[in-house]
Amino acid sequence: MENKDLLELVKSKAKVWLTESYDAETRAQVQALLDNEDPTELIESFYKDLEFGTGGLRGIMGVGSNRMNIYTVGAATQGLSNYLKQEFADLDQIKVVIGHDCRNNSRKFAEISADIFSANGIKVYLFESLRPTPEMSYAIRKLGCQSGIILTASHNPKEYNGYKAYWNDGAQMIAPHDKNTIAEVNKVRGAADIKFKGDKKLIEIIGQEIDDQYIQDLTKVSLSHEAIARHHDMKIVYTPIHGTGVKLVPAALKAFGFTNIIHVPEQDVVSGDFPTVVSPNPEEPAALAMAVEKAKEVDADIVMASDPDADRVGAAVKNNEGEWVLLNGNQTALMFVYYLITRWKELGKLHGKEYIVKTIVTTETIKTIAEKNGVEIYDVYTGFKWIANVMRENEGKKAYIGGGEESYGFLCEDFVRDKDAVSACAMLAEIAAWAKDQGLSMYSLLQKIYVEYGFSKEKGISVVKKGKSGAEEIEAMMKRFRENPVSEIAGSKVVAFYDYATLKCHDYVENEVITLDMPTTSNVLQYFTEDGTKVSIRPSGTEPKIKFYCEVHSKVKSVDELPEADEAAAEKINQIKASLGLN
């Protein structure tokens, strides 16, 4: 499309937002965009409609069809309402749960969504104030609802907000429901099609009673009561980074039996401006900096942080030299899987029908741990909804031990169907207590796992490409890697090339093409090399990025060999970057 044509299309879309169906403030803001000589912001705001990706609806707040505002949220809710009424036409009363995080406008978007659902005759359970995403998932199942939504942009910067839609099992929507909902949303042509006038009789406020039930159920996943009793007073520093974990994570830790939870008071302040961090992302060292300083001050055992909607956890531990180091998502997932399988085995809970789930971009060492212990392992696409999908398919047939992904998300329980930082924080503290019982720190436990199951080092590289031109660049990069697959990475021959968009695996050793058994296609490429290196490439579903996941492996005989193995792995990753043209 020529720039001139695009501008005309954008202007015509924007002019619809000047009609009486839109409020005066919105109309004035759109008019200002139309009047501006520089059309960049106008184009960015209207060149497309926000779509459901791996994380639902997510975007920068502002006016326009490509922004998060009461009308895009309203269209999503109206479309979802229409779809629910089709799917559950036989029910006397359709029910949904609504939750939200700490972000600016999250409460407003939640209340408007409650009004729209109720205007469509749907019963709404609206949380009284901010709550973790996993608790909303829990509430869907607990209250027997058909759907639920949460207003959150997870760990994105403060200018973002988002809208995640869930189905009756408490998991984010997948096919056909996501596509069908999108189709209904697309039928909503403008504000006039949205029923904004709520029916208060159908809106019920919920809060403490669900909190109490959720926390009580979480305690059932605890596996080491004696170890906790012995180390109940170990020093745990926790920060919610201004988000929803502020009440629930300390409550869960206390319910597990921990008595010495140390806060970072400045970050207990609930705020969508995230005043103490640039980005509230527990993947980033800066987000944990204040908590680590606090840990140094009090000589803590472990540091934990949850992101704004408390579904992801970041952690820091002391290394053998007493320095604080951050664990990455692969390392925490490794430790969860190792601990859970070990304890299930010790407690006689392994009967041959248990399973672990990980995403395809998460470390292969998890697979090694599961397989060596006779536990079935499932590899799924990025996005926790795919882990939940495996749980759905195995419900009543096999026992779920746990599942996680490299992006700092883990789920220890089967009565929630999204990643859960509340239970993950409690479980991390439990692992620390259990390790302490054996004279191990968290760091030395991780080292023990590496010696037993092989050392792996993972590095994520994100290339940011913003806006429309960025999206086109990302598309071109994927096309290049797909059509011209590399034959060698960092001096090691590629033995297998996976293309999940075509569901084909090219096995270069056997010289054959294998069809991949996945529930749908996905725009992901993977390379495996002779020396065990794995490289995965995918565009982000929630941010303007293309992501490269590098993973290298080696064998070590003892803890003493680990520093050298780590150094060699870091060098190897630099070579991988050079091979892929990412330097």
LOGURO-840247 format. One record per residue (C-alpha): residue number from 1; x negated, y, z negated. Coordinates in steps of 0.25 Angstrom, whole numbers. Each point is the difference from the previous one (the first is absolute). Example, Ala and Ser with C-alpha at 12.3 -4.5 7.8 and 13.67 -1.06 7.14 Angstrom:
<pts>
     i       X       Y       Z
     1     -49     -18     -31
     2      -6      14       2
</pts>
This chain:
<pts>
     i       X       Y       Z
     1       0       0       0
     2      -5      14       4
     3      -3      10     -11
     4      11       9       6
     5      10     -11       0
     6      -3      -4     -14
     7       2      14      -5
     8      13       1       7
     9       5     -13      -7
    10      -5       4     -13
    11       7      14       1
    12      13      -7       4
    13      -1      -9     -12
    14      -4      12      -9
    15      12       8       4
    16      10     -11      -4
    17      -5       3     -14
    18       5      15       1
    19      14      -5       0
    20      10       2     -12
    21      -2     -15      -4
    22     -14       4      -6
    23      -1       9     -12
    24      -5      15       1
    25     -14      -2      -5
    26      -3     -12      10
    27       6       9      11
    28      -9      11      -3
    29     -12      -9      -1
    30       2      -6      13
    31       3      14       7
    32     -14       4      -6
    33      -6     -12       7
    34       7       3      13
    35      -5      15      -1
    36     -14      -3      -3
    37      -9       2      12
    38      -8     -12      -3
    39       9     -12       2
    40      -9     -10      -7
    41       8      -1     -13
    42      13       0       8
    43      -5     -12       8
    44      -6      -8     -12
    45      14       2      -7
    46       9      -4      12
    47      -8      -8      10
    48       5     -13      -6
    49       9      -6     -10
    50      -5      -6     -13
    51       0     -15       1
    52      -1     -12      -9
    53     -14      -5      -1
    54      -6     -10      -9
    55       3       9     -11
    56      14       5       4
    57       2      15       3
    58     -12       9      -3
    59      -4      13       4
    60      -4      15      -4
    61      11       8      -6
    62       6      11       8
    63      11       3      10
    64       2      -8      13
    65       3     -15       5
    66     -15      -4      -3
    67       0       5     -14
    68       5      -4     -14
    69      12       8      -3
    70      15      -1      -5
    71       4      -3      15
    72     -10     -11       4
    73       2      -6     -14
    74      15       2       2
    75       0      -6      14
    76      -8     -12      -6
    77      10      -2     -11
    78      12       2       9
    79      -5     -10      10
    80      -3     -10     -11
    81      14       2      -6
    82       6      -3      14
    83      -9     -13       1
    84       4      -5     -14
    85      14       2       2
    86      -1      -9      13
    87      -9     -11      -7
    88       8      -1     -13
    89      14       3       6
    90       6     -12      -8
    91      -4       6     -14
    92       9       8      -8
    93     -11       9      -5
    94     -13       2       7
    95     -11       5     -11
    96     -13       7       1
    97     -11       4      -9
    98      -8      14       2
    99     -13       3      -7
   100     -10      11       3
   101     -14       4      -4
   102      -6      13      -5
   103      -2       7      13
   104       6      14       3
   105      14      -2       6
   106       1     -15      -4
   107      11       3     -10
   108       8       8      10
   109      -2     -10      11
   110       5     -11     -10
   111      12       8      -4
   112       4       3      14
   113      -2     -14       4
   114       9      -4     -12
   115      11      10       5
   116      -1      -6      14
   117       1     -15      -4
   118      12       3      -9
   119       7       9      11
   120      -1     -13       8
   121       7      -8     -11
   122     -13      -7      -5
   123      -2      -1     -15
   124     -13       6      -4
   125      -9      -3     -12
   126      -9      13      -1
   127     -12       0     -10
   128       1      11     -10
   129     -14       5       4
   130     -13      -5       6
   131      -2     -15       0
   132     -11      -9       6
   133       3      -6      14
   134      -1     -15      -6
   135      11       4     -10
   136       9       4      11
   137      -2     -13       7
   138       3      -7     -13
   139      13       7      -2
   140       5      -4      13
   141      -1     -14      -4
   142       4       2     -14
   143      13       8       4
   144       4      -9      12
   145      -2      11      10
   146       0      -1      15
   147     -11      11       2
   148      -8      10      -7
   149      -9      12       4
   150     -11       7      -7
   151      -5      14       3
   152     -15       0       0
   153     -12       2       9
   154      -8      -9      -9
   155     -14       5       0
   156       0      10      11
   157      -4      15      -2
   158      10       9      -7
   159       6       6      13
   160       6     -14       3
   161      13      -7      -4
   162       6     -13       4
   163      12      -9       0
   164      -1     -15      -2
   165      12      -9       3
   166       2     -14      -6
   167       9     -11       2
   168       8      -9     -10
   169     -12      -9      -4
   170      -7      13      -5
   171     -10       0      11
   172      -3      11      11
   173       8      -3      12
   174      -5      -8      12
   175       7      -5      13
   176      11       0       3
   177       4      10     -11
   178     -11      10       2
   179       3       1      15
   180      15       0      -2
   181      -1      11     -10
   182      -9       8       9
   183      10      -2      11
   184      11       5      -9
   185      -8      12      -4
   186      -3       4      14
   187      15       0       3
   188       1      12     -11
   189      -2      11      10
   190       0      11     -10
   191       5       6     -13
   192      14       0       4
   193      -1     -16       0
   194      -4       0     -14
   195      10      -1     -12
   196      -7       9     -10
   197      12       1     -10
   198      -2     -10     -10
   199      10      -8      -9
   200      -5       1     -14
   201       9     -11      -5
   202      -9     -10       8
   203     -13       6      -5
   204      -5      -7     -13
   205     -13       5      -7
   206      -9     -11      -5
   207     -13       1      -8
   208      -4      -6     -14
   209       8     -13       1
   210      -7      -4      13
   211     -14       5      -6
   212       2     -10     -12
   213       4     -12       9
   214     -11       2      10
   215     -11       1     -11
   216       6     -12      -7
   217       0      -8      13
   218     -14       5       3
   219      -5      -6     -13
   220       4     -14       5
   221     -12       0      10
   222     -10       1     -11
   223      -9     -12      -1
   224     -10       2     -11
   225       7       5     -13
   226     -11      -5      -9
   227     -11       7       7
   228       9      13       0
   229       2      -2     -15
   230     -15      -1      -3
   231      -3      12       9
   232      13       9      -2
   233      -8      12      -4
   234     -10       0      12
   235       0      14       6
   236       8       2      12
   237       0      14       7
   238      12       2       9
   239       4      11      10
   240      13       1       8
   241      -7      11       8
   242      13       9      -3
   243       9     -11       5
   244      11      -9      -4
   245      -9     -10      -8
   246      -1      10     -11
   247      11      -8      -9
   248       1     -13       5
   249     -15      -5       1
   250      -3       4     -14
   251      13      -7      -4
   252      -4     -13       7
   253     -14       0      -6
   254       6       1     -14
   255      11     -11       4
   256     -12      -9       4
   257      -6       3     -14
   258     -11      10       3
   259       0      11     -11
   260     -12      10       4
   261       5       7      13
   262      -8      13       2
   263       7      10       9
   264      -6      11       9
   265      10      11      -5
   266      -2      10      11
   267       4     -11      10
   268      12      -5      -8
   269       7      13       5
   270      10      -4      10
   271      -2       9      12
   272       2      -1      15
   273     -12      10       2
   274     -10     -10      -6
   275      -7      12      -7
   276     -13      -8      -4
   277      -2      -7      13
   278      -1       3      15
   279       7     -13       3
   280       7     -10     -10
   281      -6     -12       6
   282      -6     -10      -9
   283      -9      -5      12
   284      -8      13      -1
   285     -10       2     -11
   286       4      14      -3
   287      14      -4      -4
   288      -6      -9     -11
   289     -11      10      -4
   290       7       6     -12
   291       4     -14      -6
   292     -15      -5       2
   293      -5      13      -8
   294      10      -4     -11
   295      -5     -14       0
   296     -14       4      -1
   297       4       9     -12
   298       7     -11      -8
   299      -8     -12       5
   300      12      -7       7
   301       1     -14       5
   302       7       3      13
   303       6      12       7
   304      13      -2       8
   305       8      10       9
   306      13      -1       7
   307       4       8      13
   308      12      10      -1
   309      11     -11       2
   310      -8     -10      -9
   311       0     -12      11
   312     -16       1       1
   313     -11      -2     -10
   314     -14       5       0
   315     -10      -4     -11
   316     -14       3      -5
   317      -9      -9      -8
   318     -14       1      -6
   319     -11      -7       8
   320     -11      -8      -7
   321      -8      13      -2
   322      12       6      -7
   323       3       9      12
   324      15       2       4
   325       3      -5      14
   326      13       0       8
   327       6     -14       4
   328       6       0      14
   329      13      -6       4
   330      -7     -13       5
   331      -7      -2     -14
   332      12       2      -8
   333       8      -9       9
   334     -11     -10      -2
   335       0       1     -15
   336      15      -1      -1
   337       0     -13       9
   338     -11      -6      -7
   339       6       2     -14
   340      14      -4       4
   341      -4     -13       6
   342     -10      -3     -11
   343      10       2     -11
   344      11      -7       8
   345      -9     -12       1
   346      -4       1     -15
   347      14       1      -4
   348       4     -12       9
   349       9       8       9
   350      -6      -5      13
   351       8     -11       6
   352      -3       2      15
   353      12       9       3
   354      -7      13      -3
   355      -5      11       9
   356      -7      13       2
   357       2      11      10
   358     -10      10       6
   359       0       9      12
   360      -8      -3      12
   361      -9      12      -3
   362      -3      -4     -14
   363     -13      -8      -4
   364      -1     -14       5
   365      -6      -4     -14
   366      14      -1      -5
   367       3     -11      10
   368     -13      -7      -5
   369       5       1     -15
   370      14      -5       4
   371      -4     -12       9
   372     -11      -5     -10
   373      10       0     -11
   374      11      -7       9
   375       9      12       1
   376       7       3      13
   377      -4      14       6
   378       9       8       9
   379      -7      11       9
   380      10      11       4
   381       0      14       6
   382      -3      13      -7
   383      12       5      -8
   384       5      -7     -13
   385      13      -3       7
   386      -7     -11       7
   387      -5      -6     -13
   388      15       2      -5
   389       4      -8      13
   390      -8     -12      -4
   391       6       1     -14
   392      14       0       6
   393      -3     -12       9
   394      -5      -8     -12
   395      10       4     -10
   396       5     -12      -8
   397     -10      -9       8
   398     -14       4      -5
   399      -6       8     -11
   400      -6      13       2
   401     -13       3      -7
   402      -3      14       5
   403      -3       8      12
   404      -8      12       4
   405      -7       9      10
   406     -13       7       1
   407       8      14      -1
   408       0      -2     -15
   409      14      -7      -1
   410       3     -12      -7
   411      12      -8      -5
   412      -1     -10     -12
   413      15      -3      -2
   414      11      -5      10
   415      12       8      -5
   416      -6      13       6
   417      -2       0      15
   418     -10      12       2
   419     -14       2      -5
   420       1       4     -15
   421     -11       8      -7
   422       8      -1     -13
   423      -2     -15      -1
   424     -14       1       7
   425      -5       9     -11
   426       5      -9     -11
   427      -6     -12       7
   428     -13       7       2
   429      -1       3     -15
   430       3     -15      -2
   431     -11      -4       9
   432      -9       9      -8
   433       4      -6     -13
   434      -1     -14       6
   435     -14       3       5
   436      -4       6     -13
   437       4     -13      -7
   438     -11      -7       9
   439     -10      10      -3
   440       1       6      14
   441       3      15       4
   442       9       2      12
   443     -12       3       8
   444      -7     -13      -4
   445      13      -8       3
   446       0       6      14
   447     -15      -4       2
   448       4     -14      -5
   449      11      -1      11
   450     -10       4      10
   451     -10     -11      -4
   452      10     -11       0
   453       8       4      12
   454     -10       8       9
   455      -3      15       0
   456       8       9       9
   457      -1      15       2
   458      11       8       7
   459       0      14       6
   460      12       7       5
   461      -3      11      11
   462      11      10       3
   463      -1       9      12
   464      11      11      -1
   465       6       5      13
   466      11      10      -4
   467      13       4       8
   468       5      -4      14
   469     -14       1       6
   470      -6      -9     -11
   471      11     -10       2
   472      -4      -1      15
   473     -14      -1      -4
   474       3     -12     -10
   475       8      -7      11
   476     -12       2      10
   477     -10      -6     -10
   478       9     -12      -3
   479       2      -2      15
   480     -15       0       2
   481      -3     -10     -11
   482      11      -9       5
   483      -3       0      15
   484     -16      -1      -2
   485      -2      -8     -13
   486     -14       0      -5
   487      -8     -13       1
   488     -10       3     -11
   489       1       8     -13
   490     -13       4      -8
   491      -8     -11       7
   492      10     -11      -2
   493       8      -7      11
   494      15       2       0
   495       7     -14      -2
   496      14       4       0
   497       8      12       4
   498      15       2      -5
   499      10       9       6
   500      12       1      -8
   501       7       8      10
   502       0     -12      10
   503      -1     -10     -12
   504     -12      -6       7
   505     -13      -5      -6
   506     -11      -2      10
   507      -9     -11      -6
   508     -13       2       7
   509      -7     -13      -6
   510      11      -9       5
   511       3       9      12
   512      15       0      -2
   513      11       9      -3
   514       9      -3     -12
   515      13       6      -3
   516       1       7     -14
   517      12      -4      -9
   518       4      13      -5
   519      15       6      -2
   520      -2      11      10
   521     -11       7       8
   522      -9      11      -6
   523     -10      10       6
   524     -12      -6      -7
   525     -13      -6       6
   526     -10      -9      -8
   527     -13      -5       3
   528      -7     -12      -7
   529     -15      -2       2
   530      -9     -12      -1
   531      -6       5     -13
   532      14       2      -7
   533       1      15       3
   534      15       4       2
   535       4      13       6
   536      14       5       1
   537       5      12       7
   538      14       6      -1
   539       7      14       0
   540       6       4     -13
   541      15      -1      -1
   542       1      12     -10
   543     -12       9       4
   544      -6       6      12
   545     -12     -10       0
   546      -6     -12       6
   547      -6      -9     -10
   548     -12     -10       1
   549      -1     -10     -10
   550     -14      -7      -1
   551      -3     -12      -8
   552     -13      -7      -1
   553      -4     -13      -8
   554     -12      -7      -6
   555      -3     -11     -10
   556      -7       2     -13
   557      -5     -10     -10
   558      -1       9     -12
   559       4      14      -5
   560     -14       4       2
   561       1      -1      15
   562      12      10       0
   563      -7      13       1
   564      -8      -5      12
   565      13      -6       7
   566       7      13      -3
   567     -11       8       7
   568      -1      -9      12
   569      16       1       1
   570      -1      15       0
   571     -10       0      11
   572       8     -10       8
   573      12       9      -1
   574      -8      12       6
   575      -4      -9      11
   576      15      -4       2
   577       4      15       1
   578     -11       2      10
   579       5     -12       8
   580      14       6       1
   581      -5      14       3
   582       5       6     -14
   583     -13       7      -4
</pts>
